Amino acid sequence: MQVQDSYLRSVQDEIMEDYGSLDAFFAREMGLDEGARLRLREKYLETKAGG
C-alpha cells in the first residue's frame, strides 16, 4: 500500500488549519489522550536509531 506525499501534506495542512496541531485533532476528533497517542506512536511509527 502506498500514498502520495502530496495527499498526506494536504490532509495535514487541513488539520493544522482547523485544529492548530495534530495532537489537538486526535484529542478532539478521536478522543485520544496523550497516553493513547504515545502508545500508537510506539506501535506504528518508525524511529531513527540515535535520534
Secondary structure, DSSP 8 states (H G I E B T S, - for coil): ----HHHHHHHHHHHHHHHSSHHHHHHHHH---HHHHHHHHHHH----TT-
